Amino acid sequence: GEMEIEFEDHTMSLKAGEMCVVPKGVRHKPKAEYECKVMLIEPRGVINTGEVEGELTAENDVWI
């Protein structure tokens, strides 16, 4: 599939097989028009909603 990652100053388009490394602390928002499969790698303890906790915040108890 394809997806985009919106940053504060630009948008990056990614196609199947491509990757993007987002530096720590950089605000970003991934989005896709159609469902796509994503492999996300981040340190344990990172909150999926950034600094905001609410109903969209995922449990952070799975460690692979």
C-alpha positions as protocol buffer text, in pm:
chain_id: "A"
residue {
  index: 1
  type: GLY
  ca { x: 0 y: 0 z: 0 }
}
residue {
  index: 2
  type: GLU
  ca { x: 86 y: 366 z: 14 }
}
residue {
  index: 3
  type: MET
  ca { x: 80 y: 618 z: 296 }
}
residue {
  index: 4
  type: GLU
  ca { x: 186 y: 971 z: 382 }
}
residue {
  index: 5
  type: ILE
  ca { x: 350 y: 1114 z: 690 }
}
residue {
  index: 6
  type: GLU
  ca { x: 265 y: 1476 z: 760 }
}
residue {
  index: 7
  type: PHE
  ca { x: 534 y: 1679 z: 933 }
}
residue {
  index: 8
  type: GLU
  ca { x: 499 y: 2042 z: 1041 }
}
residue {
  index: 9
  type: ASP
  ca { x: 678 y: 2171 z: 730 }
}
residue {
  index: 10
  type: HIS
  ca { x: 630 y: 1898 z: 466 }
}
residue {
  index: 11
  type: THR
  ca { x: 459 y: 1570 z: 376 }
}
residue {
  index: 12
  type: MET
  ca { x: 648 y: 1251 z: 287 }
}
residue {
  index: 13
  type: SER
  ca { x: 491 y: 988 z: 59 }
}
residue {
  index: 14
  type: LEU
  ca { x: 587 y: 624 z: 112 }
}
residue {
  index: 15
  type: LYS
  ca { x: 521 y: 328 z: -118 }
}
residue {
  index: 16
  type: ALA
  ca { x: 537 y: -45 z: -36 }
}
residue {
  index: 17
  type: GLY
  ca { x: 886 y: -145 z: 78 }
}
residue {
  index: 18
  type: GLU
  ca { x: 1001 y: 209 z: 163 }
}
residue {
  index: 19
  type: MET
  ca { x: 1080 y: 333 z: 512 }
}
residue {
  index: 20
  type: CYS
  ca { x: 1110 y: 653 z: 707 }
}
residue {
  index: 21
  type: VAL
  ca { x: 1299 y: 727 z: 1029 }
}
residue {
  index: 22
  type: VAL
  ca { x: 1135 y: 1000 z: 1235 }
}
residue {
  index: 23
  type: PRO
  ca { x: 1381 y: 1160 z: 1479 }
}
residue {
  index: 24
  type: LYS
  ca { x: 1285 y: 1168 z: 1847 }
}
residue {
  index: 25
  type: GLY
  ca { x: 1067 y: 1466 z: 1930 }
}
residue {
  index: 26
  type: VAL
  ca { x: 958 y: 1544 z: 1572 }
}
residue {
  index: 27
  type: ARG
  ca { x: 580 y: 1588 z: 1547 }
}
residue {
  index: 28
  type: HIS
  ca { x: 428 y: 1376 z: 1271 }
}
residue {
  index: 29
  type: LYS
  ca { x: 97 y: 1225 z: 1162 }
}
residue {
  index: 30
  type: PRO
  ca { x: 82 y: 912 z: 946 }
}
residue {
  index: 31
  type: LYS
  ca { x: -221 y: 874 z: 720 }
}
residue {
  index: 32
  type: ALA
  ca { x: -341 y: 656 z: 435 }
}
residue {
  index: 33
  type: GLU
  ca { x: -639 y: 680 z: 202 }
}
residue {
  index: 34
  type: TYR
  ca { x: -664 y: 301 z: 193 }
}
residue {
  index: 35
  type: GLU
  ca { x: -559 y: 39 z: 446 }
}
residue {
  index: 36
  type: CYS
  ca { x: -189 y: -44 z: 438 }
}
residue {
  index: 37
  type: LYS
  ca { x: 39 y: -263 z: 648 }
}
residue {
  index: 38
  type: VAL
  ca { x: 302 y: -86 z: 855 }
}
residue {
  index: 39
  type: MET
  ca { x: 593 y: -211 z: 1065 }
}
residue {
  index: 40
  type: LEU
  ca { x: 650 y: 32 z: 1349 }
}
residue {
  index: 41
  type: ILE
  ca { x: 964 y: 9 z: 1563 }
}
residue {
  index: 42
  type: GLU
  ca { x: 1001 y: 230 z: 1869 }
}
residue {
  index: 43
  type: PRO
  ca { x: 1143 y: 207 z: 2222 }
}
residue {
  index: 44
  type: ARG
  ca { x: 931 y: 57 z: 2499 }
}
residue {
  index: 45
  type: GLY
  ca { x: 738 y: 322 z: 2689 }
}
residue {
  index: 46
  type: VAL
  ca { x: 660 y: 548 z: 2392 }
}
residue {
  index: 47
  type: ILE
  ca { x: 296 y: 662 z: 2410 }
}
residue {
  index: 48
  type: ASN
  ca { x: 115 y: 629 z: 2075 }
}
residue {
  index: 49
  type: THR
  ca { x: -70 y: 960 z: 2122 }
}
residue {
  index: 50
  type: GLY
  ca { x: 240 y: 1163 z: 2210 }
}
residue {
  index: 51
  type: GLU
  ca { x: 201 y: 1385 z: 2515 }
}
residue {
  index: 52
  type: VAL
  ca { x: -180 y: 1347 z: 2527 }
}
residue {
  index: 53
  type: GLU
  ca { x: -347 y: 1052 z: 2702 }
}
residue {
  index: 54
  type: GLY
  ca { x: -711 y: 965 z: 2633 }
}
residue {
  index: 55
  type: GLU
  ca { x: -941 y: 703 z: 2482 }
}
residue {
  index: 56
  type: LEU
  ca { x: -712 y: 661 z: 2177 }
}
residue {
  index: 57
  type: THR
  ca { x: -405 y: 589 z: 2393 }
}
residue {
  index: 58
  type: ALA
  ca { x: -305 y: 223 z: 2348 }
}
residue {
  index: 59
  type: GLU
  ca { x: -195 y: -8 z: 2627 }
}
residue {
  index: 60
  type: ASN
  ca { x: 184 y: -15 z: 2636 }
}
residue {
  index: 61
  type: ASP
  ca { x: 235 y: -359 z: 2787 }
}
residue {
  index: 62
  type: VAL
  ca { x: 337 y: -565 z: 2483 }
}
residue {
  index: 63
  type: TRP
  ca { x: 712 y: -613 z: 2438 }
}
residue {
  index: 64
  type: ILE
  ca { x: 856 y: -819 z: 2153 }
}
